[in-house]
Amino acid sequence: MSVSVRPAPARAPRDAPPPSPVRTAAELGVPVVAAAAAGLAVGLRPHQALAAVVGVLLVAMLVRVEWAAPAAVVAAPVSTVLAGVHPWLPAVPPAVLVVSWALRRLHGRLHAGRPGTVAATTAGLAAVVVLAALVHGNGDAGLAALLRQLGLLAVLLVLLDCLRDGVPARRLASTYVAACVAAAVLGLVAIPLTDATRVPGSLAVHLLVAAVLSVGLRRLAPRPRRVDTGTAVLLLGLLGTASGGALLGLLAGAGALVATGLLTRRAALGVVVVLLTLGGLALATDSERVGAEVRDLGRRLEHRVDARAELWRAPAEMVREHPLLGLGPAAVDVHHEDYAGPTDDAVHDRDQAHSTYLQVAAETGLLGLGALLALVAAGLAGAARRWRRDADPLAASVLAAGAAALVAGGLVTLHLVLPLWLLVALGGALADGALADGPRDAAPRT
């Protein structure tokens, strides 16, 4: 015997009750009152209001490491501007990132993966730096240099951990490139408005790395022409720095981009045309200044070569006499006068050797230089594996940017600024394959 069950009749949908007048007034009135109070506070107490806003942002970054990581990356290329507000301000975003990460780790590990080669080589380099500092203290300057280098290595480890935990690699790289574009705009605008004759040289490494990274990000961007505009600004700003090391690095980066297939020969020719066009625009805008720069180019190049040879003499002597561990952090600053040649007329203001490899070898010896190169190789090897496995454009651009930075490192200082360590973190994280495959990093290729 079968029993039929008659379905219950469908109920007619009932209209949602109208919101109460109190709720409506709250939804409309609270934002208006808050905006009015904020405007009144800014008008009456601007400094206190600014301090309150900064405090709220700091608290937000402390509780969300996903916000602290982009903030630290953004602060790097504009550190000169931040230092103009307060000397310690550039160190605040990286410190907040490390503290935020530590608070997050109190609740357990961020991911189940093992540390990996990049983390191990970072620990090795940190150990060598600390050992060199213990052997040669170099006073307050040595302590400050030690804390700066260890801080950058800590930021590298934190970024690597955050990227492996799910912070989108493409978004972090895009944030850094956008910050570099803004810094380039500020540097270019300052030339006609002030007595500056060029973009600050401290931006050279940032603009170099960002320009090469932008080529890979273009493949992942939904609107590639916007990325092209940003790349043009970065190249113009890089030319404005007049940094020979960065320009050599740009040539190496362009060659690596062609080798990886991210940049076709036709596109490379287009870049040359853009650079010539920008140069012509600069000549038309300020022909007198540009003409004087061109006329003095040969004399300045000869003077720069002679000055660089004199500058390198002292750290080279430090390496020759102390090849294993060098003379400790800040050795170039503290001991330059003791090793300077008789023709060096500016030995009292040489805190950097303007060569990554010479400075690292002078401060931490060949042992430290080997540890540094091993760390960079570990990060770039991870990017190379990801590129060979998945043909990932971001991994290819990280690899090309690393090649550009390594070439530029012969003439500029890399290990005391963020770009090199950001590339190592991106490369080490991309090797895991867990970032760009996620939904937050997925993007159509163009």
C-alpha positions, 0 to 999 in steps of 0.5 A, a space after each residue: 500500500 502506497 501513501 501519497 504525500 501532498 506537498 504543502 502549498 507554497 507560502 506567498 512571500 511576505 514583504 520585509 518590514 520597513 526599517 524603523 525610523 531610529 535605524 534609518 536615522 542612525 544609518 544616515 546620521 552617524 556618518 554625517 556626524 562623524 564627518 563633521 566631527 572629523 572636519 572640526 577636529 582637523 580645523 581646530 587641532 590639526 596636529 592632534 587629529 593627524 596623530 589620531 589618524 596615524 594612531 588608528 592606522 598603526 593599530 589597524 596594521 598591528 592587528 592585520 599583518 596583511 595590511 602591514 606588509 603593503 605599508 612597509 613596501 610602500 614606505 620604502 621608495 618614499 623613505 626620503 620624504 618620510 625622513 624629511 618629516 622625522 628621521 625615524 619615520 622611515 623605520 616605523 612601517 617595517 617595525 610595525 610589520 615585524 611586530 604585527 607578524 610576531 603578534 600573529 605568530 603568537 596564535 600559531 604558525 601562519 602556514 604548514 610549510 617548512 622554512 626552505 632554503 631562503 630562510 636558512 640562507 638568511 639565518 646564515 647571513 645574519 649569523 655572519 653579520 653578527 659575528 663580524 660585529 662581535 669581532 669589530 664593534 665600530 662603536 655607535 655607527 657599527 651598532 646602528 649599521 648592525 641593527 639596520 642590516 638585521 632589520 632588513 633581514 627580518 623584514 625579508 623573513 616576515 615578507 616571505 612568511 606572509 607571502 607563503 601564508 596567502 598575501 598575494 604576490 602579484 598585489 604586493 609587487 603591484 603595490 611596490 611598483 605603484 609606490 615607485 611610480 609615485 616617488 618618480 613623479 615627485 622626483 621629476 616634479 621637484 626638478 622644475 620647482 626647486 633647485 634640484 638638477 636630477 631625481 634623487 639618486 637614492 631612488 635609482 635602485 627602486 625605479 630600476 627594480 620596479 621598471 623591470 617588474 612592471 613588464 611582468 605585471 603587464 601580462 597579468 593586468 586587466 588594463 595593460 596600458 595603465 601599466 605602460 604609462 607607469 613603466 614610462 614614468 619609471 624609465 623617465 625617473 630612472 634616467 633622471 637619476 643619472 645613475 650609471 649603475 642603474 642604467 647598466 642594470 636596466 640593460 641587463 634587465 632588458 636582456 633578461 626580459 628578452 631571454 624569458 620572452 616577456 619582452 619581444 625584440 620589437 617591444 625592446 625597440 619600442 622602449 628605446 624609441 620611448 627613451 629617445 622621445 622622453 630625452 627629446 622632450 626633456 631637451 625641448 623643455 629645458 634645452 639650456 640645462 640639458 645642453 650643459 649636461 651633455 657638453 659636460 658629460 665627458 668631463 663628468 664621466 672622467 671625474 666620476 671614474 677617478 672618484 670611484 677608483 679612489 673611493 674603492 681603494 679603501 674598502 679593497 684594502 680592508 678586504 685584502 687585510 681582513 679577508 675572512 670577516 672584514 672589519 664589521 658593520 659600518 667599517 667603510 664609514 669608520 675606517 675609510 680615512 685610515 685606508 684612503 689614498 693620498 689623493 682622496 680629498 673627501 674621506 670624511 664623508 664616505 659611509 658607503 662604498 657605492 659597490 655592494 660587493 666591496 662594501 659587504 666584503 669590507 664589512 663582513 669579509 668574503 664569508 659575508 659576501 658568499 652568504 649574501 650571494 647564496 641568499 640572493 641565488 636561493 631567491 632567484 632560483 625559486 623564481 626560475 623554477 616557478 617560471 620554468 614550471 608554469 611560465 609565470 610572468 611575475 616569476 620571470 620578471 622577478 628573475 629579470 629584476 634580480 639580474 638587473 639588480 646584481 649588475 647594478 650592485 657593482 656600482 650602487 648599494 643594494 643590501 641596505 635598501 628593500 628592493 633586493 630583499 623584496 625580490 628574494 622574498 617573492 622568488 622564495 615564495 613563488 617557488 612554493 607555487 601556492 600564491 599566484 595560483 590562488 583566486 586572489 592572484 588569478 588574472 587573465 593574460 593579455 
